[in-house]
């Protein structure tokens, strides 16, 4: 680790300093995390607002790498398909993908995912 000249994201969220563009920062964090999960397969496993610093130019910097995770190519592909079903609001596809990923099984109650009349 090295010194990061910035402030914790939690301070940016709580504050109202106009030099911090909260929408841009949020966009960068989401893009960064999707990059980690879907492309790199290696991710920061504890990304709370105290573990993300923001510099004066609205760059984000993760700190505290004590918890990291990795995803293999097959799981990243499964996760991408899951996100497509989610964004398309395809409940049947979502349920089938969760079953394929062995997240849902016979013991889980699939009807909780179905829209109730």
Backbone as XML, in Angstrom:
<?xml version="1.0"?>
<chain id="A" units="angstrom">
  <residue number="1" name="UNK">
    <atom name="N" x="0.845" y="-1.181" z="0.000"/>
    <atom name="CA" x="0.000" y="0.000" z="0.000"/>
    <atom name="C" x="0.882" y="1.232" z="0.000"/>
  </residue>
  <residue number="2" name="UNK">
    <atom name="N" x="0.313" y="2.300" z="-0.425"/>
    <atom name="CA" x="1.018" y="3.566" z="-0.440"/>
    <atom name="C" x="0.057" y="4.666" z="-0.008"/>
  </residue>
  <residue number="3" name="UNK">
    <atom name="N" x="0.595" y="5.832" z="0.227"/>
    <atom name="CA" x="-0.213" y="6.970" z="0.641"/>
    <atom name="C" x="-1.153" y="7.379" z="-0.492"/>
  </residue>
  <residue number="4" name="UNK">
    <atom name="N" x="-2.414" y="7.603" z="-0.147"/>
    <atom name="CA" x="-3.397" y="8.075" z="-1.111"/>
    <atom name="C" x="-3.832" y="9.464" z="-0.679"/>
  </residue>
  <residue number="5" name="UNK">
    <atom name="N" x="-3.643" y="10.436" z="-1.557"/>
    <atom name="CA" x="-4.035" y="11.808" z="-1.260"/>
    <atom name="C" x="-5.504" y="11.983" z="-1.641"/>
  </residue>
  <residue number="6" name="UNK">
    <atom name="N" x="-6.375" y="11.634" z="-0.715"/>
    <atom name="CA" x="-7.807" y="11.724" z="-0.950"/>
    <atom name="C" x="-8.539" y="11.580" z="0.360"/>
  </residue>
  <residue number="7" name="UNK">
    <atom name="N" x="-9.856" y="11.489" z="0.265"/>
    <atom name="CA" x="-10.663" y="11.310" z="1.471"/>
    <atom name="C" x="-11.543" y="10.071" z="1.289"/>
  </residue>
  <residue number="8" name="UNK">
    <atom name="N" x="-12.005" y="9.543" z="2.416"/>
    <atom name="CA" x="-12.860" y="8.364" z="2.364"/>
    <atom name="C" x="-14.163" y="8.694" z="1.634"/>
  </residue>
  <residue number="9" name="UNK">
    <atom name="N" x="-14.645" y="7.721" z="0.898"/>
    <atom name="CA" x="-15.925" y="7.876" z="0.211"/>
    <atom name="C" x="-17.025" y="8.225" z="1.206"/>
  </residue>
  <residue number="10" name="UNK">
    <atom name="N" x="-16.978" y="7.671" z="2.404"/>
    <atom name="CA" x="-17.996" y="7.971" z="3.419"/>
    <atom name="C" x="-18.029" y="9.470" z="3.735"/>
  </residue>
  <residue number="11" name="UNK">
    <atom name="N" x="-16.881" y="10.140" z="3.690"/>
    <atom name="CA" x="-16.838" y="11.589" z="3.928"/>
    <atom name="C" x="-17.403" y="12.361" z="2.738"/>
  </residue>
  <residue number="12" name="UNK">
    <atom name="N" x="-17.141" y="11.862" z="1.529"/>
    <atom name="CA" x="-17.701" y="12.494" z="0.328"/>
    <atom name="C" x="-19.225" y="12.403" z="0.367"/>
  </residue>
  <residue number="13" name="UNK">
    <atom name="N" x="-19.733" y="11.223" z="0.714"/>
    <atom name="CA" x="-21.178" y="11.006" z="0.774"/>
    <atom name="C" x="-21.818" y="11.938" z="1.803"/>
  </residue>
  <residue number="14" name="UNK">
    <atom name="N" x="-21.195" y="12.063" z="2.959"/>
    <atom name="CA" x="-21.758" y="12.877" z="4.037"/>
    <atom name="C" x="-21.609" y="14.376" z="3.778"/>
  </residue>
  <residue number="15" name="UNK">
    <atom name="N" x="-20.631" y="14.746" z="2.980"/>
    <atom name="CA" x="-20.349" y="16.161" z="2.760"/>
    <atom name="C" x="-21.073" y="16.748" z="1.568"/>
  </residue>
  <residue number="16" name="UNK">
    <atom name="N" x="-20.806" y="18.041" z="1.355"/>
    <atom name="CA" x="-21.408" y="18.736" z="0.209"/>
    <atom name="C" x="-20.383" y="19.578" z="-0.534"/>
  </residue>
  <residue number="17" name="UNK">
    <atom name="N" x="-19.124" y="19.134" z="-0.508"/>
    <atom name="CA" x="-18.061" y="19.841" z="-1.212"/>
    <atom name="C" x="-18.304" y="19.741" z="-2.716"/>
  </residue>
  <residue number="18" name="UNK">
    <atom name="N" x="-18.462" y="20.876" z="-3.403"/>
    <atom name="CA" x="-18.785" y="20.846" z="-4.835"/>
    <atom name="C" x="-17.672" y="20.282" z="-5.727"/>
  </residue>
  <residue number="19" name="UNK">
    <atom name="N" x="-16.454" y="20.159" z="-5.214"/>
    <atom name="CA" x="-15.385" y="19.602" z="-6.056"/>
    <atom name="C" x="-15.552" y="18.096" z="-6.255"/>
  </residue>
  <residue number="20" name="UNK">
    <atom name="N" x="-16.407" y="17.458" z="-5.433"/>
    <atom name="CA" x="-16.655" y="16.036" z="-5.594"/>
    <atom name="C" x="-17.974" y="15.840" z="-6.336"/>
  </residue>
  <residue number="21" name="UNK">
    <atom name="N" x="-17.888" y="15.232" z="-7.503"/>
    <atom name="CA" x="-19.062" y="14.959" z="-8.325"/>
    <atom name="C" x="-19.570" y="13.568" z="-7.954"/>
  </residue>
  <residue number="22" name="UNK">
    <atom name="N" x="-20.580" y="13.525" z="-7.111"/>
    <atom name="CA" x="-21.068" y="12.248" z="-6.573"/>
    <atom name="C" x="-21.603" y="11.323" z="-7.661"/>
  </residue>
  <residue number="23" name="UNK">
    <atom name="N" x="-22.214" y="11.871" z="-8.676"/>
    <atom name="CA" x="-22.727" y="11.040" z="-9.765"/>
    <atom name="C" x="-21.566" y="10.416" z="-10.536"/>
  </residue>
  <residue number="24" name="UNK">
    <atom name="N" x="-20.546" y="11.194" z="-10.838"/>
    <atom name="CA" x="-19.366" y="10.680" z="-11.534"/>
    <atom name="C" x="-18.654" y="9.630" z="-10.684"/>
  </residue>
  <residue number="25" name="UNK">
    <atom name="N" x="-18.535" y="9.890" z="-9.406"/>
    <atom name="CA" x="-17.874" y="8.947" z="-8.492"/>
    <atom name="C" x="-18.655" y="7.637" z="-8.442"/>
  </residue>
  <residue number="26" name="UNK">
    <atom name="N" x="-19.966" y="7.714" z="-8.310"/>
    <atom name="CA" x="-20.800" y="6.504" z="-8.279"/>
    <atom name="C" x="-20.643" y="5.720" z="-9.579"/>
  </residue>
  <residue number="27" name="UNK">
    <atom name="N" x="-20.645" y="6.416" z="-10.702"/>
    <atom name="CA" x="-20.473" y="5.762" z="-12.001"/>
    <atom name="C" x="-19.120" y="5.057" z="-12.073"/>
  </residue>
  <residue number="28" name="UNK">
    <atom name="N" x="-18.082" y="5.706" z="-11.612"/>
    <atom name="CA" x="-16.745" y="5.107" z="-11.647"/>
    <atom name="C" x="-16.649" y="3.877" z="-10.741"/>
  </residue>
  <residue number="29" name="UNK">
    <atom name="N" x="-17.291" y="3.937" z="-9.592"/>
    <atom name="CA" x="-17.263" y="2.783" z="-8.682"/>
    <atom name="C" x="-18.003" y="1.604" z="-9.298"/>
  </residue>
  <residue number="30" name="UNK">
    <atom name="N" x="-19.174" y="1.846" z="-9.844"/>
    <atom name="CA" x="-19.945" y="0.760" z="-10.464"/>
    <atom name="C" x="-19.174" y="0.162" z="-11.627"/>
  </residue>
  <residue number="31" name="UNK">
    <atom name="N" x="-18.629" y="1.004" z="-12.493"/>
    <atom name="CA" x="-17.857" y="0.501" z="-13.642"/>
    <atom name="C" x="-16.627" y="-0.273" z="-13.176"/>
  </residue>
  <residue number="32" name="UNK">
    <atom name="N" x="-15.975" y="0.243" z="-12.164"/>
    <atom name="CA" x="-14.792" y="-0.424" z="-11.634"/>
    <atom name="C" x="-15.131" y="-1.796" z="-11.084"/>
  </residue>
  <residue number="33" name="UNK">
    <atom name="N" x="-16.234" y="-1.873" z="-10.350"/>
    <atom name="CA" x="-16.587" y="-3.148" z="-9.743"/>
    <atom name="C" x="-17.051" y="-4.163" z="-10.782"/>
  </residue>
  <residue number="34" name="UNK">
    <atom name="N" x="-17.801" y="-3.699" z="-11.780"/>
    <atom name="CA" x="-18.177" y="-4.612" z="-12.855"/>
    <atom name="C" x="-16.952" y="-5.081" z="-13.634"/>
  </residue>
  <residue number="35" name="UNK">
    <atom name="N" x="-15.974" y="-4.212" z="-13.809"/>
    <atom name="CA" x="-14.717" y="-4.605" z="-14.451"/>
    <atom name="C" x="-14.038" y="-5.710" z="-13.640"/>
  </residue>
  <residue number="36" name="UNK">
    <atom name="N" x="-13.977" y="-5.516" z="-12.332"/>
    <atom name="CA" x="-13.341" y="-6.512" z="-11.471"/>
    <atom name="C" x="-14.063" y="-7.856" z="-11.549"/>
  </residue>
  <residue number="37" name="UNK">
    <atom name="N" x="-15.395" y="-7.814" z="-11.453"/>
    <atom name="CA" x="-16.173" y="-9.049" z="-11.406"/>
    <atom name="C" x="-16.281" y="-9.757" z="-12.750"/>
  </residue>
  <residue number="38" name="UNK">
    <atom name="N" x="-16.561" y="-9.003" z="-13.799"/>
    <atom name="CA" x="-16.885" y="-9.644" z="-15.065"/>
    <atom name="C" x="-15.703" y="-9.816" z="-16.009"/>
  </residue>
  <residue number="39" name="UNK">
    <atom name="N" x="-14.707" y="-8.992" z="-15.920"/>
    <atom name="CA" x="-13.584" y="-9.077" z="-16.857"/>
    <atom name="C" x="-12.321" y="-9.595" z="-16.183"/>
  </residue>
  <residue number="40" name="UNK">
    <atom name="N" x="-11.938" y="-8.953" z="-15.088"/>
    <atom name="CA" x="-10.689" y="-9.327" z="-14.415"/>
    <atom name="C" x="-10.807" y="-10.642" z="-13.646"/>
  </residue>
  <residue number="41" name="UNK">
    <atom name="N" x="-11.970" y="-10.870" z="-13.039"/>
    <atom name="CA" x="-12.159" y="-12.072" z="-12.234"/>
    <atom name="C" x="-11.440" y="-12.007" z="-10.896"/>
  </residue>
  <residue number="42" name="UNK">
    <atom name="N" x="-10.979" y="-10.857" z="-10.519"/>
    <atom name="CA" x="-10.274" y="-10.649" z="-9.255"/>
    <atom name="C" x="-10.839" y="-9.365" z="-8.668"/>
  </residue>
  <residue number="43" name="UNK">
    <atom name="N" x="-11.353" y="-9.426" z="-7.440"/>
    <atom name="CA" x="-12.082" y="-8.272" z="-6.935"/>
    <atom name="C" x="-11.812" y="-7.994" z="-5.465"/>
  </residue>
  <residue number="44" name="UNK">
    <atom name="N" x="-12.041" y="-6.732" z="-5.097"/>
    <atom name="CA" x="-11.968" y="-6.282" z="-3.707"/>
    <atom name="C" x="-13.216" y="-6.802" z="-3.012"/>
  </residue>
  <residue number="45" name="UNK">
    <atom name="N" x="-13.054" y="-7.591" z="-1.952"/>
    <atom name="CA" x="-14.188" y="-8.252" z="-1.315"/>
    <atom name="C" x="-14.752" y="-7.484" z="-0.118"/>
  </residue>
  <residue number="46" name="UNK">
    <atom name="N" x="-14.296" y="-6.261" z="0.102"/>
    <atom name="CA" x="-14.800" y="-5.464" z="1.221"/>
    <atom name="C" x="-14.887" y="-3.993" z="0.805"/>
  </residue>
  <residue number="47" name="UNK">
    <atom name="N" x="-15.670" y="-3.698" z="-0.252"/>
    <atom name="CA" x="-15.671" y="-2.340" z="-0.817"/>
    <atom name="C" x="-16.646" y="-1.368" z="-0.152"/>
  </residue>
  <residue number="48" name="UNK">
    <atom name="N" x="-16.615" y="-1.273" z="1.176"/>
    <atom name="CA" x="-17.508" y="-0.320" z="1.844"/>
    <atom name="C" x="-16.921" y="1.093" z="1.735"/>
  </residue>
  <residue number="49" name="UNK">
    <atom name="N" x="-17.728" y="2.135" z="2.018"/>
    <atom name="CA" x="-17.278" y="3.509" z="1.815"/>
    <atom name="C" x="-16.033" y="3.921" z="2.605"/>
  </residue>
  <residue number="50" name="UNK">
    <atom name="N" x="-15.680" y="3.188" z="3.642"/>
    <atom name="CA" x="-14.444" y="3.488" z="4.363"/>
    <atom name="C" x="-13.211" y="2.910" z="3.685"/>
  </residue>
  <residue number="51" name="UNK">
    <atom name="N" x="-13.415" y="1.977" z="2.749"/>
    <atom name="CA" x="-12.304" y="1.339" z="2.039"/>
    <atom name="C" x="-12.131" y="1.868" z="0.619"/>
  </residue>
  <residue number="52" name="UNK">
    <atom name="N" x="-12.815" y="2.942" z="0.306"/>
    <atom name="CA" x="-12.656" y="3.584" z="-0.995"/>
    <atom name="C" x="-12.339" y="5.048" z="-0.749"/>
  </residue>
  <residue number="53" name="UNK">
    <atom name="N" x="-11.228" y="5.493" z="-1.295"/>
    <atom name="CA" x="-10.849" y="6.902" z="-1.201"/>
    <atom name="C" x="-11.179" y="7.591" z="-2.518"/>
  </residue>
  <residue number="54" name="UNK">
    <atom name="N" x="-11.421" y="8.890" z="-2.436"/>
    <atom name="CA" x="-11.699" y="9.703" z="-3.612"/>
    <atom name="C" x="-10.686" y="10.840" z="-3.632"/>
  </residue>
  <residue number="55" name="UNK">
    <atom name="N" x="-10.043" y="11.023" z="-4.780"/>
    <atom name="CA" x="-9.071" y="12.105" z="-4.914"/>
    <atom name="C" x="-9.789" y="13.380" z="-5.360"/>
  </residue>
  <residue number="56" name="UNK">
    <atom name="N" x="-9.071" y="14.486" z="-5.370"/>
    <atom name="CA" x="-9.690" y="15.760" z="-5.733"/>
    <atom name="C" x="-10.191" y="15.791" z="-7.171"/>
  </residue>
  <residue number="57" name="UNK">
    <atom name="N" x="-9.642" y="14.926" z="-8.030"/>
    <atom name="CA" x="-10.113" y="14.881" z="-9.417"/>
    <atom name="C" x="-11.175" y="13.788" z="-9.620"/>
  </residue>
  <residue number="58" name="UNK">
    <atom name="N" x="-11.790" y="13.361" z="-8.509"/>
    <atom name="CA" x="-12.879" y="12.381" z="-8.513"/>
    <atom name="C" x="-12.457" y="10.983" z="-8.948"/>
  </residue>
  <residue number="59" name="UNK">
    <atom name="N" x="-11.176" y="10.683" z="-8.867"/>
    <atom name="CA" x="-10.714" y="9.320" z="-9.115"/>
    <atom name="C" x="-10.990" y="8.503" z="-7.858"/>
  </residue>
  <residue number="60" name="UNK">
    <atom name="N" x="-11.226" y="7.208" z="-8.042"/>
    <atom name="CA" x="-11.456" y="6.346" z="-6.891"/>
    <atom name="C" x="-10.232" y="5.475" z="-6.664"/>
  </residue>
  <residue number="61" name="UNK">
    <atom name="N" x="-10.020" y="5.139" z="-5.405"/>
    <atom name="CA" x="-8.864" y="4.325" z="-5.040"/>
    <atom name="C" x="-9.284" y="3.372" z="-3.927"/>
  </residue>
  <residue number="62" name="UNK">
    <atom name="N" x="-9.220" y="2.088" z="-4.217"/>
    <atom name="CA" x="-9.537" y="1.089" z="-3.201"/>
    <atom name="C" x="-8.362" y="0.958" z="-2.242"/>
  </residue>
  <residue number="63" name="UNK">
    <atom name="N" x="-8.674" y="0.784" z="-0.960"/>
    <atom name="CA" x="-7.632" y="0.525" z="0.032"/>
    <atom name="C" x="-8.020" y="-0.729" z="0.814"/>
  </residue>
  <residue number="64" name="UNK">
    <atom name="N" x="-7.138" y="-1.200" z="1.644"/>
    <atom name="CA" x="-7.372" y="-2.348" z="2.526"/>
    <atom name="C" x="-7.685" y="-3.604" z="1.720"/>
  </residue>
  <residue number="65" name="UNK">
    <atom name="N" x="-6.648" y="-4.237" z="1.238"/>
    <atom name="CA" x="-6.801" y="-5.423" z="0.397"/>
    <atom name="C" x="-6.727" y="-6.712" z="1.204"/>
  </residue>
  <residue number="66" name="UNK">
    <atom name="N" x="-7.183" y="-6.673" z="2.453"/>
    <atom name="CA" x="-7.169" y="-7.852" z="3.306"/>
    <atom name="C" x="-8.143" y="-8.925" z="2.858"/>
  </residue>
  <residue number="67" name="UNK">
    <atom name="N" x="-9.209" y="-8.508" z="2.177"/>
    <atom name="CA" x="-10.181" y="-9.475" z="1.663"/>
    <atom name="C" x="-10.307" y="-9.268" z="0.160"/>
  </residue>
  <residue number="68" name="UNK">
    <atom name="N" x="-9.856" y="-10.271" z="-0.587"/>
    <atom name="CA" x="-9.943" y="-10.250" z="-2.048"/>
    <atom name="C" x="-10.620" y="-11.538" z="-2.487"/>
  </residue>
  <residue number="69" name="UNK">
    <atom name="N" x="-11.160" y="-11.552" z="-3.674"/>
    <atom name="CA" x="-11.802" y="-12.746" z="-4.192"/>
    <atom name="C" x="-11.471" y="-12.939" z="-5.655"/>
  </residue>
  <residue number="70" name="UNK">
    <atom name="N" x="-11.718" y="-14.130" z="-6.137"/>
    <atom name="CA" x="-11.495" y="-14.394" z="-7.556"/>
    <atom name="C" x="-12.641" y="-15.248" z="-8.100"/>
  </residue>
  <residue number="71" name="UNK">
    <atom name="N" x="-12.904" y="-15.079" z="-9.376"/>
    <atom name="CA" x="-13.961" y="-15.812" z="-10.065"/>
    <atom name="C" x="-13.363" y="-16.430" z="-11.319"/>
  </residue>
  <residue number="72" name="UNK">
    <atom name="N" x="-13.657" y="-17.711" z="-11.550"/>
    <atom name="CA" x="-13.136" y="-18.335" z="-12.761"/>
    <atom name="C" x="-13.979" y="-17.912" z="-13.973"/>
  </residue>
  <residue number="73" name="UNK">
    <atom name="N" x="-13.479" y="-18.228" z="-15.154"/>
    <atom name="CA" x="-14.131" y="-17.814" z="-16.402"/>
    <atom name="C" x="-15.566" y="-18.333" z="-16.501"/>
  </residue>
  <residue number="74" name="UNK">
    <atom name="N" x="-15.799" y="-19.578" z="-16.121"/>
    <atom name="CA" x="-17.136" y="-20.157" z="-16.196"/>
    <atom name="C" x="-18.117" y="-19.394" z="-15.303"/>
  </residue>
  <residue number="75" name="UNK">
    <atom name="N" x="-17.705" y="-19.068" z="-14.079"/>
    <atom name="CA" x="-18.602" y="-18.347" z="-13.183"/>
    <atom name="C" x="-18.858" y="-16.929" z="-13.701"/>
  </residue>
  <residue number="76" name="UNK">
    <atom name="N" x="-17.830" y="-16.291" z="-14.257"/>
    <atom name="CA" x="-18.021" y="-14.944" z="-14.801"/>
    <atom name="C" x="-19.026" y="-14.970" z="-15.948"/>
  </residue>
  <residue number="77" name="UNK">
    <atom name="N" x="-18.967" y="-16.015" z="-16.777"/>
    <atom name="CA" x="-19.931" y="-16.153" z="-17.870"/>
    <atom name="C" x="-21.335" y="-16.373" z="-17.316"/>
  </residue>
  <residue number="78" name="UNK">
    <atom name="N" x="-21.451" y="-17.235" z="-16.311"/>
    <atom name="CA" x="-22.753" y="-17.468" z="-15.672"/>
    <atom name="C" x="-23.302" y="-16.185" z="-15.064"/>
  </residue>
  <residue number="79" name="UNK">
    <atom name="N" x="-22.447" y="-15.411" z="-14.423"/>
    <atom name="CA" x="-22.855" y="-14.153" z="-13.809"/>
    <atom name="C" x="-23.321" y="-13.159" z="-14.866"/>
  </residue>
  <residue number="80" name="UNK">
    <atom name="N" x="-22.628" y="-13.111" z="-15.997"/>
    <atom name="CA" x="-23.027" y="-12.216" z="-17.086"/>
    <atom name="C" x="-24.410" y="-12.600" z="-17.610"/>
  </residue>
  <residue number="81" name="UNK">
    <atom name="N" x="-24.642" y="-13.890" z="-17.795"/>
    <atom name="CA" x="-25.954" y="-14.339" z="-18.254"/>
    <atom name="C" x="-27.034" y="-14.012" z="-17.226"/>
  </residue>
  <residue number="82" name="UNK">
    <atom name="N" x="-26.711" y="-14.168" z="-15.959"/>
    <atom name="CA" x="-27.651" y="-13.827" z="-14.895"/>
    <atom name="C" x="-28.027" y="-12.346" z="-14.964"/>
  </residue>
  <residue number="83" name="UNK">
    <atom name="N" x="-27.048" y="-11.490" z="-15.185"/>
    <atom name="CA" x="-27.308" y="-10.049" z="-15.265"/>
    <atom name="C" x="-28.158" y="-9.699" z="-16.479"/>
  </residue>
  <residue number="84" name="UNK">
    <atom name="N" x="-27.966" y="-10.411" z="-17.580"/>
    <atom name="CA" x="-28.784" y="-10.169" z="-18.773"/>
    <atom name="C" x="-30.242" y="-10.523" z="-18.478"/>
  </residue>
  <residue number="85" name="UNK">
    <atom name="N" x="-30.476" y="-11.689" z="-17.874"/>
    <atom name="CA" x="-31.843" y="-12.069" z="-17.517"/>
    <atom name="C" x="-32.447" y="-11.056" z="-16.544"/>
  </residue>
  <residue number="86" name="UNK">
    <atom name="N" x="-31.638" y="-10.602" z="-15.599"/>
    <atom name="CA" x="-32.110" y="-9.627" z="-14.613"/>
    <atom name="C" x="-32.507" y="-8.320" z="-15.298"/>
  </residue>
  <residue number="87" name="UNK">
    <atom name="N" x="-31.634" y="-7.814" z="-16.168"/>
    <atom name="CA" x="-31.922" y="-6.532" z="-16.821"/>
    <atom name="C" x="-33.094" y="-6.637" z="-17.793"/>
  </residue>
  <residue number="88" name="UNK">
    <atom name="N" x="-33.303" y="-7.834" z="-18.365"/>
    <atom name="CA" x="-34.446" y="-8.053" z="-19.254"/>
    <atom name="C" x="-35.726" y="-8.363" z="-18.488"/>
  </residue>
  <residue number="89" name="UNK">
    <atom name="N" x="-35.626" y="-8.463" z="-17.175"/>
    <atom name="CA" x="-36.760" y="-8.826" z="-16.315"/>
    <atom name="C" x="-37.356" y="-10.176" z="-16.719"/>
  </residue>
  <residue number="90" name="UNK">
    <atom name="N" x="-36.468" y="-11.080" z="-17.119"/>
    <atom name="CA" x="-36.857" y="-12.417" z="-17.550"/>
    <atom name="C" x="-36.767" y="-13.342" z="-16.338"/>
  </residue>
  <residue number="91" name="UNK">
    <atom name="N" x="-37.866" y="-13.467" z="-15.621"/>
    <atom name="CA" x="-37.880" y="-14.226" z="-14.371"/>
    <atom name="C" x="-37.597" y="-15.707" z="-14.611"/>
  </residue>
  <residue number="92" name="UNK">
    <atom name="N" x="-38.203" y="-16.275" z="-15.643"/>
    <atom name="CA" x="-37.950" y="-17.702" z="-15.917"/>
    <atom name="C" x="-36.490" y="-17.941" z="-16.257"/>
  </residue>
  <residue number="93" name="UNK">
    <atom name="N" x="-35.919" y="-17.068" z="-17.093"/>
    <atom name="CA" x="-34.496" y="-17.191" z="-17.426"/>
    <atom name="C" x="-33.627" y="-17.020" z="-16.194"/>
  </residue>
  <residue number="94" name="UNK">
    <atom name="N" x="-33.994" y="-16.069" z="-15.341"/>
    <atom name="CA" x="-33.260" y="-15.815" z="-14.106"/>
    <atom name="C" x="-33.286" y="-17.042" z="-13.203"/>
  </residue>
  <residue number="95" name="UNK">
    <atom name="N" x="-34.472" y="-17.617" z="-13.020"/>
    <atom name="CA" x="-34.594" y="-18.812" z="-12.179"/>
    <atom name="C" x="-33.794" y="-19.968" z="-12.772"/>
  </residue>
  <residue number="96" name="UNK">
    <atom name="N" x="-33.928" y="-20.189" z="-14.083"/>
    <atom name="CA" x="-33.181" y="-21.276" z="-14.720"/>
    <atom name="C" x="-31.672" y="-21.073" z="-14.602"/>
  </residue>
  <residue number="97" name="UNK">
    <atom name="N" x="-31.234" y="-19.830" z="-14.721"/>
    <atom name="CA" x="-29.799" y="-19.559" z="-14.586"/>
    <atom name="C" x="-29.340" y="-19.808" z="-13.145"/>
  </residue>
  <residue number="98" name="UNK">
    <atom name="N" x="-30.135" y="-19.423" z="-12.171"/>
    <atom name="CA" x="-29.784" y="-19.674" z="-10.770"/>
    <atom name="C" x="-29.740" y="-21.174" z="-10.475"/>
  </residue>
  <residue number="99" name="UNK">
    <atom name="N" x="-30.627" y="-21.933" z="-11.105"/>
    <atom name="CA" x="-30.588" y="-23.391" z="-10.959"/>
    <atom name="C" x="-29.318" y="-23.936" z="-11.614"/>
  </residue>
  <residue number="100" name="UNK">
    <atom name="N" x="-29.019" y="-23.464" z="-12.839"/>
    <atom name="CA" x="-27.824" y="-23.894" z="-13.557"/>
    <atom name="C" x="-26.553" y="-23.589" z="-12.755"/>
  </residue>
  <residue number="101" name="UNK">
    <atom name="N" x="-26.576" y="-22.485" z="-12.012"/>
    <atom name="CA" x="-25.422" y="-22.092" z="-11.200"/>
    <atom name="C" x="-25.414" y="-22.799" z="-9.843"/>
  </residue>
  <residue number="102" name="UNK">
    <atom name="N" x="-26.426" y="-23.620" z="-9.596"/>
    <atom name="CA" x="-26.573" y="-24.365" z="-8.350"/>
    <atom name="C" x="-26.768" y="-23.434" z="-7.143"/>
  </residue>
  <residue number="103" name="UNK">
    <atom name="N" x="-27.394" y="-22.308" z="-7.397"/>
    <atom name="CA" x="-27.749" y="-21.386" z="-6.321"/>
    <atom name="C" x="-29.144" y="-21.723" z="-5.821"/>
  </residue>
  <residue number="104" name="UNK">
    <atom name="N" x="-30.024" y="-22.053" z="-6.760"/>
    <atom name="CA" x="-31.345" y="-22.569" z="-6.417"/>
    <atom name="C" x="-31.349" y="-24.063" z="-6.701"/>
  </residue>
  <residue number="105" name="UNK">
    <atom name="N" x="-32.088" y="-24.789" z="-5.872"/>
    <atom name="CA" x="-32.228" y="-26.227" z="-6.098"/>
    <atom name="C" x="-33.618" y="-26.657" z="-5.651"/>
  </residue>
  <residue number="106" name="UNK">
    <atom name="N" x="-33.832" y="-27.946" z="-5.608"/>
    <atom name="CA" x="-35.155" y="-28.475" z="-5.254"/>
    <atom name="C" x="-35.621" y="-28.018" z="-3.875"/>
  </residue>
  <residue number="107" name="UNK">
    <atom name="N" x="-34.697" y="-27.772" z="-2.968"/>
    <atom name="CA" x="-35.068" y="-27.374" z="-1.603"/>
    <atom name="C" x="-35.486" y="-25.910" z="-1.528"/>
  </residue>
  <residue number="108" name="UNK">
    <atom name="N" x="-34.972" y="-25.084" z="-2.469"/>
    <atom name="CA" x="-35.346" y="-23.671" z="-2.496"/>
    <atom name="C" x="-36.745" y="-23.528" z="-3.078"/>
  </residue>
  <residue number="109" name="UNK">
    <atom name="N" x="-37.414" y="-22.503" z="-2.676"/>
    <atom name="CA" x="-38.782" y="-22.282" z="-3.142"/>
    <atom name="C" x="-38.776" y="-21.277" z="-4.285"/>
  </residue>
  <residue number="110" name="UNK">
    <atom name="N" x="-38.846" y="-21.765" z="-5.512"/>
    <atom name="CA" x="-38.777" y="-20.928" z="-6.707"/>
    <atom name="C" x="-39.941" y="-19.954" z="-6.811"/>
  </residue>
  <residue number="111" name="UNK">
    <atom name="N" x="-41.092" y="-20.318" z="-6.249"/>
    <atom name="CA" x="-42.266" y="-19.466" z="-6.417"/>
    <atom name="C" x="-42.065" y="-18.098" z="-5.780"/>
  </residue>
  <residue number="112" name="UNK">
    <atom name="N" x="-41.103" y="-17.930" z="-4.890"/>
    <atom name="CA" x="-40.838" y="-16.613" z="-4.309"/>
    <atom name="C" x="-40.329" y="-15.632" z="-5.346"/>
  </residue>
  <residue number="113" name="UNK">
    <atom name="N" x="-39.819" y="-16.154" z="-6.454"/>
    <atom name="CA" x="-39.321" y="-15.297" z="-7.524"/>
    <atom name="C" x="-40.414" y="-14.927" z="-8.517"/>
  </residue>
  <residue number="114" name="UNK">
    <atom name="N" x="-41.491" y="-15.644" z="-8.489"/>
    <atom name="CA" x="-42.587" y="-15.402" z="-9.429"/>
    <atom name="C" x="-43.438" y="-14.249" z="-8.951"/>
  </residue>
  <residue number="115" name="UNK">
    <atom name="N" x="-43.972" y="-13.511" z="-9.908"/>
    <atom name="CA" x="-44.879" y="-12.400" z="-9.605"/>
    <atom name="C" x="-46.190" y="-12.969" z="-9.072"/>
  </residue>
  <residue number="116" name="UNK">
    <atom name="N" x="-46.639" y="-12.418" z="-7.991"/>
    <atom name="CA" x="-47.896" y="-12.878" z="-7.401"/>
    <atom name="C" x="-49.059" y="-12.148" z="-8.033"/>
  </residue>
  <residue number="117" name="UNK">
    <atom name="N" x="-50.180" y="-12.871" z="-8.231"/>
    <atom name="CA" x="-51.366" y="-12.226" z="-8.854"/>
    <atom name="C" x="-51.980" y="-11.158" z="-7.977"/>
  </residue>
</chain>
